[in-house]
Amino acid sequence: MKTTAILALRFSDVRSRLSLAAVLAPDNRELPRGLTLKTGGGTRSMELTLESESSSTSLSTALSLLRDVTLFQEVWLLSRGKDGQVGRADSG
């Protein structure tokens, strides 16, 4: 059984999209055997499609990518100075 996971990301500007793509690229060159990663999207969007024979491989890779995206978002926003506050839905 082949498993597919699709992560769709939207960005406020093209610069942040390009920066995330540059950050993710080195970590995703050598993938485990049987796993494919395709990237696509527009100027302010990115779609990552993972395909694997193993659902656990697709899921663990998707979670890893989401952790990387979250870390990127926090560093990106904090690097923007006072306007770059990281907000959380549960912070009130």
C-alpha positions in Angstrom: 0.0 0.0 0.0 1.4 3.4 -1.0 0.9 6.3 1.4 0.8 9.9 0.4 1.0 12.9 2.7 0.6 16.5 1.4 1.7 19.5 3.4 0.3 22.8 2.0 2.0 26.0 3.3 1.1 29.6 2.7 3.4 32.6 3.2 2.9 36.3 3.7 5.6 37.1 1.1 7.8 35.4 -1.5 10.9 36.1 0.5 9.9 33.9 3.4 8.9 31.1 1.0 12.3 31.2 -0.7 14.0 31.3 2.6 12.2 28.2 3.9 12.9 26.4 0.7 16.6 27.1 1.1 16.5 25.9 4.7 14.7 22.7 3.9 16.7 21.7 0.8 19.9 20.4 2.4 18.0 18.1 4.8 15.9 16.6 2.1 18.4 15.6 -0.5 19.1 12.0 0.7 15.8 10.4 1.6 15.3 6.9 2.9 14.8 4.2 0.3 11.2 4.1 -0.9 10.4 7.6 0.1 9.9 10.4 -2.5 9.4 14.1 -1.8 8.1 16.4 -4.5 7.8 20.2 -4.0 5.6 22.6 -5.8 3.5 25.7 -5.3 3.4 29.3 -6.2 5.2 32.5 -5.2 3.6 32.6 -1.8 2.7 28.9 -1.3 4.5 25.6 -1.0 3.2 22.1 -1.4 5.3 19.2 -0.2 4.1 15.7 -1.3 5.5 12.7 0.4 5.0 9.2 -1.0 6.1 5.9 0.6 5.3 2.3 0.8 5.3 2.6 4.6 2.7 4.8 6.3 5.0 5.2 9.3 7.8 6.6 7.0 5.4 9.1 5.4 4.0 10.2 8.8 7.4 10.5 10.6 8.8 12.5 7.6 5.8 14.8 7.6 6.1 15.4 11.3 9.8 16.1 10.9 9.1 18.6 8.1 6.4 20.3 10.3 8.9 20.7 13.1 11.4 22.2 10.7 8.8 24.6 9.4 7.8 25.6 13.0 11.4 26.3 14.0 11.9 28.3 10.8 8.8 30.3 11.5 9.9 31.2 15.0 13.5 32.1 14.0 12.2 34.0 10.9 9.7 36.1 13.0 12.1 36.7 15.8 14.8 37.9 13.4 12.4 40.6 12.1 12.7 42.5 15.4 9.8 44.0 17.3 7.3 43.3 14.6 8.2 39.7 14.5 6.5 38.3 17.6 5.7 34.6 17.6 2.0 34.3 18.5 0.4 31.2 19.9 -3.4 30.6 19.9 -3.3 29.4 23.5 -1.4 32.4 24.8 -4.5 34.4 25.5 
